[in-house]
Amino acid sequence: MQSAGGFQVDAASQAEAAAPATAIGGTGSVGSLLSLQAVGEAGDGRRRRATRRAHDALDQMQAIRLGLLDGMPSEARADSLAATLAPLVPTGDADLDATLAQIDLRARVELAKLGRYPD
């Protein structure tokens, strides 16, 4: 029996409400990480070194971001990030090279925001 004016939940609206939440933003970093993970440690020395360097740069940028959120920017982290920047050496994989270039550009932007202008 239904009472007049009572609250009812439609089965269709329950299904919509149970849909998983999705993240808004930050997908550029996730895409970069996935591209780097696809390369993994396989490949020649240039690819491994370039991948390691990109992982280091991403780790340093994350540490800088967390430091800024905590209100404690770290000069040492900025120095470490600047040290990871070096001329890009082509790996022979166009997709990997594009991902590495994006990470390098992002690192340079982060350093510029901190008042450090890498060459």
C-alpha positions in Angstrom: 0.0 0.0 0.0 1.1 3.5 -0.8 0.5 6.4 1.6 -0.6 9.7 0.1 2.3 12.1 -0.2 4.9 9.5 0.9 8.4 9.5 -0.4 9.3 6.9 -3.1 12.5 6.1 -4.9 12.2 5.0 -8.5 14.4 2.0 -9.4 15.9 3.8 -12.4 17.1 6.7 -10.2 18.7 4.2 -7.8 20.7 2.8 -10.7 21.8 6.3 -11.7 22.8 7.1 -8.1 25.0 4.0 -7.9 27.1 5.1 -10.9 30.8 5.4 -9.9 32.3 8.9 -9.4 34.8 10.1 -11.9 37.8 12.4 -11.3 37.7 15.9 -12.8 41.1 17.0 -14.0 44.6 15.8 -13.6 44.2 13.3 -16.4 47.2 14.7 -18.3 49.5 13.4 -15.6 47.7 10.0 -15.6 48.1 9.7 -19.3 51.8 10.5 -19.1 52.2 7.9 -16.4 50.3 5.2 -18.3 52.5 5.9 -21.4 55.6 5.6 -19.3 54.4 2.4 -17.7 53.7 0.9 -21.1 57.4 1.3 -21.9 58.4 0.0 -18.5 61.9 -1.2 -18.2 61.9 -2.9 -21.5 63.9 -1.5 -24.4 67.3 -0.2 -25.0 69.4 2.0 -22.6 68.2 5.3 -24.0 64.6 4.4 -23.4 65.2 3.2 -19.9 67.2 6.3 -19.0 64.6 8.6 -20.5 61.8 6.8 -18.8 63.6 6.9 -15.4 64.3 10.6 -15.9 60.6 11.3 -16.7 59.6 9.3 -13.6 62.0 11.4 -11.5 60.7 14.6 -12.9 57.1 13.6 -12.2 58.0 12.6 -8.6 59.8 15.9 -8.0 56.8 17.9 -9.4 54.4 15.9 -7.1 56.7 16.6 -4.1 56.7 20.3 -5.0 53.0 20.4 -5.4 52.5 18.7 -2.0 55.0 21.1 -0.4 53.1 24.1 -1.8 49.8 22.7 -0.4 51.4 22.2 3.0 52.7 25.8 2.8 56.3 24.7 2.8 57.9 25.1 -0.6 61.2 23.4 -0.8 64.2 24.9 -2.6 65.9 21.5 -2.6 63.0 20.0 -4.5 63.1 22.7 -7.1 66.9 22.1 -7.4 66.2 18.4 -7.8 63.6 19.1 -10.5 66.0 21.4 -12.3 68.7 18.7 -12.2 66.4 16.3 -14.0 66.1 18.6 -17.0 68.6 17.9 -19.7 68.4 18.0 -23.5 66.0 15.4 -24.7 67.6 12.5 -26.6 65.3 10.8 -29.1 64.5 7.3 -28.1 63.3 6.1 -31.5 59.7 5.7 -30.2 57.6 8.7 -31.4 54.9 8.3 -28.7 57.4 8.0 -25.9 59.4 11.0 -27.2 56.1 13.1 -27.3 55.3 12.1 -23.7 58.8 12.9 -22.6 58.6 16.3 -24.3 55.3 17.0 -22.5 56.8 16.1 -19.1 59.8 18.2 -19.8 57.7 21.2 -20.7 55.5 20.8 -17.6 58.6 20.6 -15.4 59.9 23.8 -17.0 56.6 25.6 -16.4 56.6 24.5 -12.8 60.1 25.8 -12.3 59.2 29.1 -14.0 56.3 29.4 -11.5 58.8 29.1 -8.7 60.9 31.8 -10.2 63.5 29.5 -11.7 63.9 29.8 -15.4 65.8 26.8 -16.7 67.8 27.2 -19.9 
